[in-house]
Amino acid sequence: MKKLLLLLISAVALMSCKTAPTQLGQKTGLPGKSIATIAPALYSDALASLTMWMKNSQQCELVEVLDTQGISEEGEILMDETGRLFSGVVKEKWIVSGCDKVYNLAMVFQPDGKGGNFIGIANISPE
């Protein structure tokens, strides 16, 4: 009986782990369809990287994400329960505004090989 109860508790815990990142990600308020919507760690890292990119390249400290769109995925996308990527590459288009301008950005999410994520950002706005 103890083994059956332990097995049942383990199964419920595993199901909870699979749904927790999605529930947390949906609370982020990120618009559109980004992997960061369901991955809290990517969401946090993406906003920090985006804020730094806007400050360094556009001399703007205010940023608002208007929309996100998935473009492509390469390889098998594997994440831990917090949303850190372990394998695969995800490419997205983000539309953001800051300092009275709108930017179309290419965002690339990939594992850094050290348990974190590398987030590449490039401005693809028409000149």
matplotlib code that plots the C-alpha trace (Angstrom):
import matplotlib.pyplot as plt

x = [0.0, 2.9, 4.5, 1.2, 0.7, 4.3, 3.8, 0.6, 2.3, 5.2, 2.9, 1.0, 4.3, 5.6, 2.4, 2.5, 6.1, 5.1, 2.3, 4.0, 6.2, 3.2, 1.2, 4.0, 4.7, 1.2, 1.4, 4.3, 1.9, 4.2, 2.1, 2.1, 3.6, 7.0, 8.8, 9.4, 5.6, 5.8, 9.4, 9.9, 13.7, 13.7, 11.2, 13.4, 16.6, 15.0, 13.7, 17.1, 18.9, 16.4, 16.7, 20.5, 20.4, 18.0, 20.2, 23.5, 22.4, 19.5, 20.3, 16.8, 16.0, 12.2, 11.0, 7.6, 7.1, 4.2, 4.2, 6.2, 6.1, 7.9, 9.9, 11.7, 13.1, 16.2, 16.9, 15.0, 13.8, 14.4, 14.0, 14.1, 11.1, 12.2, 12.4, 16.2, 17.1, 19.2, 19.1, 17.7, 17.6, 14.5, 14.3, 11.6, 10.5, 9.7, 8.1, 9.1, 8.7, 11.0, 11.7, 9.0, 10.2, 9.1, 11.7, 11.4, 13.9, 15.2, 15.6, 17.6, 17.4, 19.9, 21.6, 25.0, 26.4, 26.8, 23.2, 22.1, 20.8, 22.3, 19.9, 21.0, 19.2, 19.4, 17.4, 15.7, 13.6, 13.5, 15.6]
y = [0.0, 2.4, 1.7, 2.5, 5.7, 6.8, 6.0, 8.0, 11.0, 10.8, 10.7, 13.8, 15.6, 14.9, 16.2, 19.3, 19.9, 19.8, 22.3, 24.8, 26.6, 27.1, 28.6, 30.8, 31.8, 32.9, 35.3, 37.1, 39.2, 38.8, 39.4, 37.2, 33.7, 33.6, 30.6, 33.1, 33.1, 29.6, 29.7, 32.0, 31.9, 32.9, 35.6, 37.1, 36.7, 38.1, 41.3, 41.9, 41.4, 43.5, 46.3, 46.2, 46.2, 49.2, 51.1, 50.3, 50.4, 52.9, 55.0, 54.3, 52.9, 52.6, 49.5, 47.9, 44.6, 45.1, 41.7, 38.4, 35.9, 32.5, 32.2, 28.9, 26.2, 24.2, 20.8, 19.4, 22.1, 20.9, 23.0, 22.5, 23.3, 27.0, 27.5, 27.3, 25.8, 22.7, 22.0, 23.6, 27.1, 29.2, 32.3, 34.9, 38.3, 40.8, 44.2, 46.6, 50.3, 52.7, 56.4, 57.2, 54.6, 51.1, 48.4, 45.0, 42.7, 39.3, 37.3, 34.1, 31.9, 29.1, 27.3, 28.7, 25.3, 26.4, 26.0, 29.4, 30.9, 33.1, 35.6, 37.3, 40.5, 42.2, 45.2, 44.2, 47.4, 49.0, 52.2]
z = [0.0, 0.8, -2.6, -4.4, -2.4, -3.1, -6.8, -7.0, -5.2, -7.6, -10.6, -9.4, -8.7, -12.2, -13.8, -11.6, -12.7, -16.4, -16.0, -13.6, -16.2, -18.4, -15.5, -14.5, -18.0, -18.7, -15.8, -17.4, -19.6, -22.6, -25.7, -28.8, -29.2, -27.7, -26.1, -23.2, -22.5, -21.1, -19.8, -16.8, -16.9, -20.6, -19.9, -17.2, -19.2, -22.4, -20.7, -19.0, -22.3, -24.2, -21.6, -21.8, -25.7, -25.8, -23.4, -25.2, -28.8, -28.8, -25.7, -24.4, -21.0, -21.5, -23.4, -23.9, -25.8, -28.2, -29.9, -30.3, -33.1, -33.4, -36.6, -36.3, -34.1, -34.7, -33.0, -30.1, -27.7, -24.2, -21.0, -17.3, -15.0, -14.8, -18.5, -19.1, -22.5, -22.5, -26.3, -29.4, -30.9, -31.1, -33.4, -32.9, -34.0, -31.3, -31.8, -29.1, -28.5, -26.6, -26.6, -29.2, -31.7, -32.7, -33.4, -35.1, -33.4, -34.2, -31.0, -30.8, -27.7, -27.2, -24.4, -23.4, -22.3, -18.7, -17.5, -18.8, -22.0, -24.7, -26.1, -29.3, -30.4, -33.8, -35.1, -38.3, -38.6, -42.0, -42.1]

ax = plt.figure().add_subplot(projection="3d")
ax.plot(x, y, z, "-o")
ax.set_aspect("equal")
plt.show()
